[in-house]
């Protein structure tokens, strides 16, 4: 999919991190319009900015993620884990894939593996509330360490 955005000075107000620099504007827009780890191509064309988004790739990933979630909801954690592991290997920057893999490991009674995956989730998104809550739960329930659990809850 191609999105054409007219280049106007208003864009510098909408993306203030660019601080009036056209190249910085492209970088800032690329970061903003990255969807589920898939970054668009962003470029100037005349008086427009073009965003070229690989929507098929995004949809394919979402389909695989939904399949993994459905498997887990049916209690098929090993199969879900296999799908999630594939997604994490292909898209390691996606916090929610790591978070879900951590949840699966927790369900399988593997708290140390769960913690490892949740740490990866938080490295990509330190504000991932589900990952923070899960970390707190694992530290409280499995590790019996309320001090560490509270750090994640807070």
KEZAPA-894910 format. One record per residue (C-alpha): y, z, x; residue number from 1. Coordinates in Angstrom, 2 decimals. Example, Ala and Ser with C-alpha at 12.3 -4.5 7.8 and 13.67 -1.06 7.14 Angstrom:
// KEZAPA-894910
<atom <-4.50 7.80 12.30> 1>
<atom <-1.06 7.14 13.67> 2>
END
This chain:
// KEZAPA-894910
<atom <0.00 0.00 0.00> 1>
<atom <3.50 -0.83 1.23> 2>
<atom <6.48 1.24 0.15> 3>
<atom <9.93 -0.18 0.80> 4>
<atom <12.76 2.38 1.04> 5>
<atom <16.35 1.18 1.29> 6>
<atom <17.94 2.52 4.46> 7>
<atom <21.01 4.53 3.51> 8>
<atom <22.86 7.41 5.21> 9>
<atom <21.46 9.64 2.46> 10>
<atom <18.12 9.55 4.29> 11>
<atom <19.65 11.63 7.07> 12>
<atom <20.52 14.26 4.45> 13>
<atom <16.99 14.12 3.02> 14>
<atom <15.44 14.31 6.50> 15>
<atom <17.94 16.48 8.41> 16>
<atom <15.59 16.93 11.40> 17>
<atom <16.41 13.33 12.34> 18>
<atom <20.01 14.42 13.09> 19>
<atom <21.43 10.93 12.59> 20>
<atom <19.02 9.24 15.03> 21>
<atom <17.25 6.19 13.53> 22>
<atom <14.12 6.51 15.69> 23>
<atom <13.92 10.23 14.96> 24>
<atom <14.21 9.34 11.27> 25>
<atom <11.13 7.12 11.54> 26>
<atom <9.17 9.89 13.28> 27>
<atom <10.28 12.47 10.72> 28>
<atom <9.38 10.19 7.82> 29>
<atom <6.01 9.43 9.38> 30>
<atom <5.24 13.14 9.54> 31>
<atom <6.48 13.75 6.00> 32>
<atom <4.52 10.89 4.46> 33>
<atom <1.28 11.69 6.26> 34>
<atom <-1.23 12.31 3.50> 35>
<atom <-4.38 14.30 4.19> 36>
<atom <-4.21 13.47 7.87> 37>
<atom <-3.64 9.73 7.36> 38>
<atom <-0.30 8.75 8.92> 39>
<atom <1.54 5.69 7.66> 40>
<atom <3.07 3.00 9.81> 41>
<atom <6.84 3.41 9.51> 42>
<atom <9.28 0.74 10.67> 43>
<atom <12.62 -0.86 9.99> 44>
<atom <12.72 -4.28 8.37> 45>
<atom <16.24 -5.48 7.82> 46>
<atom <18.05 -2.87 5.71> 47>
<atom <14.80 -1.23 4.59> 48>
<atom <12.27 1.18 5.96> 49>
<atom <8.68 0.11 5.40> 50>
<atom <5.91 2.65 4.91> 51>
<atom <2.47 1.12 5.22> 52>
<atom <-0.04 3.60 3.81> 53>
<atom <-3.80 3.12 4.07> 54>
<atom <-4.47 4.32 0.53> 55>
<atom <-8.08 3.07 0.57> 56>
<atom <-8.83 5.31 3.54> 57>
<atom <-7.22 8.28 1.81> 58>
<atom <-9.19 7.66 -1.39> 59>
<atom <-12.47 7.24 0.52> 60>
<atom <-11.96 10.56 2.26> 61>
<atom <-11.09 12.28 -0.99> 62>
<atom <-14.23 10.89 -2.63> 63>
<atom <-16.39 12.26 0.20> 64>
<atom <-14.64 15.63 0.00> 65>
<atom <-15.17 15.82 -3.78> 66>
<atom <-18.85 14.97 -3.27> 67>
<atom <-19.17 17.80 -0.74> 68>
<atom <-17.45 20.25 -3.09> 69>
<atom <-19.70 19.19 -5.97> 70>
<atom <-22.80 19.73 -3.83> 71>
<atom <-21.59 23.21 -2.91> 72>
<atom <-20.80 24.05 -6.53> 73>
<atom <-24.44 23.18 -7.32> 74>
<atom <-25.60 25.55 -4.56> 75>
<atom <-26.60 22.70 -2.23> 76>
<atom <-24.75 24.21 0.70> 77>
<atom <-26.72 22.49 3.47> 78>
<atom <-26.02 19.05 2.00> 79>
<atom <-22.38 19.96 1.45> 80>
<atom <-22.17 21.25 5.00> 81>
<atom <-23.48 17.93 6.33> 82>
<atom <-20.79 15.98 4.44> 83>
<atom <-18.05 18.39 5.48> 84>
<atom <-19.15 18.27 9.12> 85>
<atom <-18.87 14.46 9.00> 86>
<atom <-15.37 14.72 7.52> 87>
<atom <-14.26 17.26 10.15> 88>
<atom <-15.63 15.09 12.95> 89>
<atom <-13.81 12.02 11.64> 90>
<atom <-10.60 13.84 10.60> 91>
<atom <-10.29 16.97 12.74> 92>
<atom <-6.64 17.56 11.81> 93>
<atom <-7.36 18.24 8.12> 94>
<atom <-7.07 21.99 7.53> 95>
<atom <-8.77 22.01 4.14> 96>
<atom <-11.92 20.33 5.47> 97>
<atom <-12.23 23.09 8.08> 98>
<atom <-11.51 25.73 5.43> 99>
<atom <-14.21 24.44 3.12> 100>
<atom <-16.68 24.26 5.99> 101>
<atom <-15.86 27.88 6.75> 102>
<atom <-16.52 28.81 3.15> 103>
<atom <-19.89 27.05 3.23> 104>
<atom <-20.87 28.89 6.41> 105>
<atom <-19.88 32.15 4.78> 106>
<atom <-22.04 31.32 1.74> 107>
<atom <-24.93 30.54 4.09> 108>
<atom <-24.60 34.00 5.67> 109>
<atom <-23.07 32.76 8.93> 110>
<atom <-19.84 34.76 9.24> 111>
<atom <-19.25 33.92 12.92> 112>
<atom <-19.49 30.17 12.25> 113>
<atom <-17.28 30.65 9.18> 114>
<atom <-14.64 32.41 11.29> 115>
<atom <-14.71 29.59 13.85> 116>
<atom <-14.09 26.97 11.15> 117>
<atom <-11.40 29.06 9.48> 118>
<atom <-9.61 29.48 12.80> 119>
<atom <-9.59 25.68 13.11> 120>
<atom <-8.22 25.43 9.57> 121>
<atom <-5.43 27.85 10.45> 122>
<atom <-4.64 26.09 13.71> 123>
<atom <-3.82 22.97 11.69> 124>
<atom <-2.11 24.86 8.86> 125>
<atom <-1.23 28.51 9.58> 126>
<atom <-0.10 28.88 5.96> 127>
<atom <-3.42 27.78 4.40> 128>
<atom <-3.65 30.65 1.91> 129>
<atom <-7.30 30.07 1.09> 130>
<atom <-8.27 30.17 4.76> 131>
<atom <-6.20 33.33 5.32> 132>
<atom <-7.81 35.04 2.34> 133>
<atom <-11.30 34.02 3.40> 134>
<atom <-10.68 35.31 6.92> 135>
<atom <-9.60 38.64 5.46> 136>
<atom <-12.67 38.74 3.24> 137>
<atom <-15.07 37.99 6.07> 138>
<atom <-13.48 40.57 8.38> 139>
<atom <-13.56 43.18 5.62> 140>
<atom <-16.99 42.41 4.12> 141>
<atom <-19.07 41.15 7.05> 142>
<atom <-17.38 42.66 10.09> 143>
<atom <-16.26 45.94 8.44> 144>
<atom <-12.94 45.61 10.27> 145>
<atom <-10.16 46.38 7.80> 146>
<atom <-7.43 46.32 10.45> 147>
<atom <-8.16 42.69 11.30> 148>
<atom <-8.73 41.85 7.63> 149>
<atom <-5.28 43.19 6.74> 150>
<atom <-3.64 40.93 9.35> 151>
<atom <-4.99 37.91 7.50> 152>
<atom <-4.22 39.28 4.04> 153>
<atom <-0.63 39.98 5.07> 154>
END
